[in-house]
Amino acid sequence: MAQPAQARLTIDLDALAHNLAVVRRDAGGAEVAPVVKADGYGLGAGAVARRLWAEGARSFFVAQLGEAEALREELGPARPATVYVLDGLTGGAGPRLLAAGLTPVLCTPAQITAARAWPDRPPVALQVDTGMNRQGVTPQDARDLAADLGGLQIGLVMSHLGSAAEPEDDRNAGQLERFRAVRALFPGSRASLAAAAGVVLGSEYGFDMVRPGITLYGGGPQETPDPRLRAVATLTAPILDIRLLAAGDRVGYGVGFTAQRVMRVAIVAAGYADGVIRAARGGGYAWFAGGRRDLVVVTMDLLAIDLDDAVAHVGDAVELLGANALLDDLAKAAATVSHEVLVRLSRRAQRVYLGEA
């Protein structure tokens, strides 16, 4: 039976385990608590978290309550991980958090007040804004809480670096200094400042726990390829047609691409509906026949690559993302970050998992 002309997304969980080991070496003695929000950066939070649990991870971070409930179900009672919810104790979430045994990361004074009203007051986390100006209570709020905990158990105090991918930015040192002062207010609590990029800033940023995200999935911590990391996601698609263009011929809609010479292009069965960001055309590349092939056009269901002199046949697979078509390179071509590339990978591509726990 003929195979359908469909993109294929292979998710290599052995590569994920390898990347976890790399992060652990960088983190020294700090606990590595993976971030699996946005459905495991688009790769399937359940499969990702189960493999990470098998590799020794015992704490996970997600953004929203629904994600956390789904993760708890995916892990099941045999994997009683600590699951932190970054959006915290939002309105009406208390009973659901308690029922699923989830740990909110308190981000506002109102959330602190709500947590004080919880029965039995289980441990919570506290996020303090040290200079990113996104989520977290102010340092003064933290001082007020430390002076009167009101029965709260602050199991973890944390913050988030806004410029960790730019090691020379002075904001990093400033946030580190402010976080040290906040951490001193809660001597009985664990502390966490670094996410993926912060892990490689230096051991002083590690504290008790680090929270890697993109590095686990193969993206470089400073938004450039890191040769120590392996590609977790490989997106391939078959060639549907091979076309010969004359100088002046256009490809696709409008005036997006006009051939400047005689050239051969392959029409490939994937597009932005599969997660290949349209903005990557004209600067991005695919991998085929042992070399990089320029992305000429990206439409919803199809894209075109410049074959140059490569031998190609209908049905041959083209690598659009993977060990050779690098995640960070595609992100740069699309003027975005590798995080966005991954979470845009759609469910239309056939998914295949390798190394499931």
VEXKE-443113 format. One line per field, with one value per residue (C-alpha): x, y, z; residue number from 1. Coordinates in nm, 3 decimals. Example, Ala and Ser with C-alpha at 12.3 -4.5 7.8 and 13.67 -1.06 7.14 Angstrom:
REM residues 2
X = c(1.230; 1.367)
Y = c(-0.450; -0.106)
Z = c(0.780; 0.714)
num = c(1; 2)
REM end
This chain:
REM residues 357
X = c(0.000; 0.135; 0.237; 0.051; 0.234; 0.265; 0.521; 0.670; 0.780; 1.017; 1.064; 1.381; 1.351; 1.699; 1.825; 1.614; 1.784; 2.125; 2.042; 1.926; 2.265; 2.439; 2.233; 2.305; 2.678; 2.639; 2.416; 2.666; 2.481; 2.156; 1.839; 1.734; 1.359; 1.245; 1.002; 0.738; 0.487; 0.311; 0.272; 0.640; 0.739; 0.507; 0.654; 0.408; 0.436; 0.333; 0.591; 0.858; 0.793; 0.771; 1.113; 1.259; 1.114; 1.286; 1.609; 1.563; 1.369; 1.133; 1.008; 0.845; 0.723; 0.423; 0.254; -0.116; -0.346; -0.493; -0.144; -0.059; -0.371; -0.304; 0.059; -0.043; -0.274; -0.004; 0.248; 0.000; 0.025; 0.346; 0.531; 0.445; 0.638; 0.621; 0.442; 0.479; 0.223; 0.389; 0.064; 0.007; -0.312; -0.548; -0.913; -1.107; -0.809; -0.754; -0.973; -0.835; -0.475; -0.538; -0.725; -0.440; -0.164; -0.013; 0.216; 0.128; 0.400; 0.255; 0.302; 0.090; -0.008; -0.364; -0.239; -0.050; -0.372; -0.561; -0.296; -0.320; -0.687; -0.611; -0.693; -0.381; -0.162; 0.050; 0.389; 0.383; 0.646; 0.700; 0.814; 0.983; 1.039; 1.406; 1.405; 1.228; 0.899; 0.677; 0.563; 0.635; 0.582; 0.810; 1.109; 0.916; 0.622; 0.868; 1.002; 0.650; 0.571; 0.893; 0.803; 0.464; 0.428; 0.078; 0.124; 0.244; 0.508; 0.736; 0.902; 1.071; 1.157; 1.237; 1.289; 1.354; 1.641; 1.544; 1.877; 2.042; 2.089; 2.309; 2.586; 2.740; 2.414; 2.444; 2.087; 2.204; 2.436; 2.174; 1.908; 2.151; 2.228; 1.860; 1.776; 2.046; 1.887; 1.542; 1.671; 1.820; 1.469; 1.362; 1.653; 1.447; 1.334; 1.503; 1.600; 1.590; 1.696; 1.828; 1.632; 1.803; 2.029; 2.098; 2.247; 2.550; 2.606; 2.806; 2.774; 2.663; 2.335; 2.256; 2.134; 1.933; 1.735; 1.756; 1.464; 1.580; 1.342; 1.475; 1.811; 1.635; 1.469; 1.788; 1.796; 2.114; 2.091; 2.207; 1.994; 2.278; 2.351; 2.526; 2.716; 2.682; 2.306; 2.116; 1.809; 1.499; 1.259; 1.318; 1.067; 1.083; 0.853; 0.855; 0.917; 0.595; 0.734; 1.052; 1.019; 1.257; 1.239; 1.357; 1.498; 1.203; 0.967; 0.783; 0.706; 0.392; 0.177; 0.248; 0.604; 0.747; 1.011; 1.135; 1.405; 1.714; 1.854; 1.762; 1.706; 1.550; 1.316; 1.157; 0.798; 0.779; 0.470; 0.490; 0.423; 0.340; 0.040; 0.300; 0.511; 0.763; 0.745; 0.670; 0.909; 1.202; 1.183; 1.466; 1.706; 1.629; 1.733; 1.639; 1.881; 1.877; 2.128; 2.406; 2.376; 2.181; 1.909; 1.762; 1.396; 1.247; 0.878; 0.670; 0.292; 0.031; 0.070; 0.371; 0.717; 0.986; 1.360; 1.640; 1.785; 2.081; 2.257; 2.137; 1.999; 1.638; 1.331; 0.965; 0.914; 1.261; 1.254; 1.370; 1.483; 1.322; 1.431; 1.671; 2.036; 2.129; 1.858; 1.930; 1.658; 1.841; 1.921; 1.555; 1.459; 1.717; 1.595; 1.240; 1.353; 1.227; 1.348; 1.373; 1.099; 0.848; 0.967; 0.897; 0.559; 0.438; 0.492; 0.142; -0.039; -0.090; 0.253; 0.265; 0.430; 0.672; 0.830; 1.164; 1.278; 0.951; 0.965)
Y = c(0.000; 0.344; 0.566; 0.897; 1.215; 1.345; 1.512; 1.296; 1.424; 1.189; 1.265; 1.105; 1.064; 0.912; 1.249; 1.414; 1.198; 1.289; 1.660; 1.619; 1.469; 1.768; 2.011; 1.817; 1.849; 2.225; 2.253; 2.103; 1.981; 2.169; 1.972; 1.980; 2.042; 2.024; 2.274; 2.085; 2.364; 2.413; 2.036; 1.970; 2.251; 2.101; 1.750; 1.584; 1.658; 1.310; 1.117; 1.376; 1.382; 1.003; 0.966; 1.245; 1.077; 0.752; 0.954; 1.077; 1.403; 1.449; 1.807; 1.966; 2.313; 2.402; 2.736; 2.672; 2.471; 2.266; 2.166; 2.061; 1.848; 1.678; 1.614; 1.462; 1.224; 1.138; 1.062; 0.858; 0.749; 0.557; 0.885; 1.123; 1.419; 1.771; 1.973; 2.351; 2.580; 2.906; 3.103; 3.041; 3.036; 3.204; 3.271; 2.956; 2.729; 2.630; 2.318; 2.184; 2.244; 2.063; 1.776; 1.706; 1.767; 2.056; 2.331; 2.688; 2.945; 3.249; 3.560; 3.836; 3.957; 3.842; 3.490; 3.497; 3.595; 3.315; 3.060; 3.162; 3.062; 2.710; 2.424; 2.261; 2.503; 2.265; 2.389; 2.655; 2.833; 3.207; 3.395; 3.730; 3.979; 4.078; 4.283; 4.103; 4.286; 4.000; 3.775; 3.780; 3.981; 4.274; 4.237; 4.451; 4.211; 3.931; 4.116; 4.171; 3.801; 3.691; 3.910; 3.737; 3.405; 3.361; 2.985; 2.955; 2.697; 2.846; 2.537; 2.720; 3.084; 3.163; 3.432; 3.445; 3.604; 3.838; 3.851; 3.517; 3.452; 3.767; 3.687; 4.036; 4.214; 4.390; 4.293; 3.939; 4.053; 4.292; 4.023; 3.783; 4.039; 4.110; 3.741; 3.669; 3.929; 3.774; 3.423; 3.533; 3.623; 3.259; 3.056; 2.739; 2.744; 2.609; 2.862; 2.871; 3.149; 2.989; 2.851; 2.710; 3.004; 3.084; 2.741; 2.831; 3.177; 3.033; 2.825; 3.125; 3.125; 2.760; 2.772; 2.461; 2.404; 2.496; 2.491; 2.405; 2.413; 2.464; 2.294; 1.968; 1.979; 2.056; 2.436; 2.615; 2.797; 3.122; 3.091; 2.953; 2.585; 2.398; 2.097; 1.912; 1.887; 1.644; 1.716; 1.577; 1.676; 1.569; 1.687; 1.527; 1.532; 1.368; 1.534; 1.554; 1.698; 1.835; 2.139; 2.315; 2.694; 2.943; 3.280; 3.505; 3.225; 3.284; 3.021; 3.034; 3.336; 3.692; 3.808; 3.622; 3.442; 3.494; 3.269; 3.462; 3.172; 2.833; 2.617; 2.298; 2.308; 2.028; 2.069; 1.915; 1.793; 2.026; 2.389; 2.629; 2.412; 2.153; 2.405; 2.532; 2.905; 3.099; 3.379; 3.135; 3.139; 3.327; 3.261; 2.917; 2.584; 2.218; 1.924; 1.695; 1.475; 1.560; 1.938; 2.247; 2.342; 2.691; 2.730; 2.911; 2.930; 2.816; 2.797; 2.631; 2.276; 2.288; 2.433; 2.452; 2.401; 2.480; 2.144; 2.294; 1.989; 1.730; 1.402; 1.379; 1.168; 1.199; 1.035; 1.117; 1.252; 1.607; 1.700; 2.027; 2.015; 1.783; 1.693; 1.862; 2.127; 2.290; 2.422; 2.742; 2.811; 2.782; 3.012; 3.271; 3.260; 3.321; 3.605; 3.422; 3.185; 2.808; 2.783; 2.919; 2.684; 2.383; 2.488; 2.561; 2.199; 2.083; 1.760; 1.710; 1.554; 1.185; 1.153; 0.876; 0.844; 0.672; 0.561; 0.590; 0.505)
Z = c(0.000; -0.091; 0.198; 0.234; 0.136; 0.489; 0.710; 0.984; 1.325; 1.507; 1.876; 2.007; 2.383; 2.403; 2.278; 2.547; 2.811; 2.667; 2.689; 3.048; 3.133; 2.969; 3.176; 3.493; 3.433; 3.387; 3.695; 3.936; 4.241; 4.180; 4.118; 3.753; 3.735; 3.370; 3.223; 3.025; 2.968; 2.633; 2.599; 2.652; 2.412; 2.157; 2.172; 2.410; 2.781; 2.890; 2.690; 2.767; 3.142; 3.173; 3.012; 3.225; 3.535; 3.428; 3.411; 3.768; 3.736; 4.028; 3.986; 3.681; 3.587; 3.372; 3.309; 3.361; 3.584; 3.299; 3.187; 3.539; 3.579; 3.247; 3.344; 3.677; 3.491; 3.236; 3.509; 3.712; 4.075; 4.014; 3.945; 4.232; 4.098; 4.238; 3.972; 3.997; 3.831; 3.724; 3.693; 4.061; 4.261; 4.017; 4.097; 4.180; 4.121; 4.483; 4.500; 4.171; 4.280; 4.607; 4.444; 4.202; 4.456; 4.258; 4.387; 4.288; 4.236; 4.410; 4.196; 4.353; 4.701; 4.625; 4.560; 4.890; 5.068; 4.893; 4.989; 5.355; 5.345; 5.223; 5.460; 5.607; 5.408; 5.198; 5.069; 4.799; 4.591; 4.578; 4.269; 4.327; 4.046; 4.059; 3.740; 3.456; 3.521; 3.412; 3.697; 4.066; 4.381; 4.456; 4.689; 4.938; 4.919; 4.992; 5.293; 5.425; 5.382; 5.551; 5.850; 5.884; 5.703; 5.840; 5.844; 5.485; 5.401; 5.137; 4.999; 4.712; 4.646; 4.285; 4.026; 3.652; 3.459; 3.179; 2.995; 3.064; 2.691; 2.681; 2.932; 2.917; 3.007; 3.343; 3.427; 3.512; 3.791; 3.923; 3.936; 4.104; 4.375; 4.439; 4.444; 4.701; 4.927; 4.881; 4.937; 5.271; 5.389; 5.365; 5.505; 5.533; 5.171; 4.860; 4.595; 4.214; 3.977; 3.657; 3.363; 3.053; 2.972; 3.337; 3.394; 3.181; 3.331; 3.618; 3.931; 4.139; 3.949; 4.027; 4.388; 4.485; 4.165; 3.796; 3.554; 3.201; 2.910; 2.558; 2.618; 2.698; 2.357; 2.164; 2.146; 2.248; 2.583; 2.426; 2.111; 1.900; 1.828; 2.110; 1.971; 2.302; 2.258; 2.037; 1.828; 1.995; 1.715; 1.354; 1.097; 0.752; 0.452; 0.108; -0.226; -0.428; -0.749; -0.908; -1.128; -1.366; -1.356; -1.611; -1.514; -1.431; -1.325; -1.001; -0.738; -0.530; -0.454; -0.562; -0.603; -0.305; -0.512; -0.866; -1.014; -1.113; -1.314; -1.445; -1.136; -1.008; -0.711; -0.513; -0.397; -0.048; 0.139; 0.439; 0.513; 0.790; 0.884; 0.988; 1.177; 0.921; 0.990; 0.673; 0.766; 0.737; 0.357; 0.194; 0.482; 0.615; 0.475; 0.463; 0.453; 0.153; -0.031; 0.212; 0.198; 0.291; 0.044; 0.058; 0.149; -0.149; -0.059; 0.239; 0.204; 0.423; 0.294; 0.062; 0.046; -0.218; -0.182; -0.424; -0.530; -0.713; -0.863; -0.609; -0.740; -0.625; -0.685; -0.598; -0.259; -0.122; 0.234; 0.309; 0.661; 0.764; 1.126; 1.304; 1.346; 1.017; 0.976; 1.309; 1.536; 1.623; 1.259; 1.158; 1.444; 1.336; 0.975; 1.096; 1.327; 1.633; 1.904; 1.899; 2.161; 1.909; 1.636; 1.856; 1.991; 1.635; 1.529; 1.454; 1.517; 1.144; 1.099; 1.179; 1.522; 1.607; 1.951; 2.006; 2.351; 2.540; 2.911)
num = c(1; 2; 3; 4; 5; 6; 7; 8; 9; 10; 11; 12; 13; 14; 15; 16; 17; 18; 19; 20; 21; 22; 23; 24; 25; 26; 27; 28; 29; 30; 31; 32; 33; 34; 35; 36; 37; 38; 39; 40; 41; 42; 43; 44; 45; 46; 47; 48; 49; 50; 51; 52; 53; 54; 55; 56; 57; 58; 59; 60; 61; 62; 63; 64; 65; 66; 67; 68; 69; 70; 71; 72; 73; 74; 75; 76; 77; 78; 79; 80; 81; 82; 83; 84; 85; 86; 87; 88; 89; 90; 91; 92; 93; 94; 95; 96; 97; 98; 99; 100; 101; 102; 103; 104; 105; 106; 107; 108; 109; 110; 111; 112; 113; 114; 115; 116; 117; 118; 119; 120; 121; 122; 123; 124; 125; 126; 127; 128; 129; 130; 131; 132; 133; 134; 135; 136; 137; 138; 139; 140; 141; 142; 143; 144; 145; 146; 147; 148; 149; 150; 151; 152; 153; 154; 155; 156; 157; 158; 159; 160; 161; 162; 163; 164; 165; 166; 167; 168; 169; 170; 171; 172; 173; 174; 175; 176; 177; 178; 179; 180; 181; 182; 183; 184; 185; 186; 187; 188; 189; 190; 191; 192; 193; 194; 195; 196; 197; 198; 199; 200; 201; 202; 203; 204; 205; 206; 207; 208; 209; 210; 211; 212; 213; 214; 215; 216; 217; 218; 219; 220; 221; 222; 223; 224; 225; 226; 227; 228; 229; 230; 231; 232; 233; 234; 235; 236; 237; 238; 239; 240; 241; 242; 243; 244; 245; 246; 247; 248; 249; 250; 251; 252; 253; 254; 255; 256; 257; 258; 259; 260; 261; 262; 263; 264; 265; 266; 267; 268; 269; 270; 271; 272; 273; 274; 275; 276; 277; 278; 279; 280; 281; 282; 283; 284; 285; 286; 287; 288; 289; 290; 291; 292; 293; 294; 295; 296; 297; 298; 299; 300; 301; 302; 303; 304; 305; 306; 307; 308; 309; 310; 311; 312; 313; 314; 315; 316; 317; 318; 319; 320; 321; 322; 323; 324; 325; 326; 327; 328; 329; 330; 331; 332; 333; 334; 335; 336; 337; 338; 339; 340; 341; 342; 343; 344; 345; 346; 347; 348; 349; 350; 351; 352; 353; 354; 355; 356; 357)
REM end
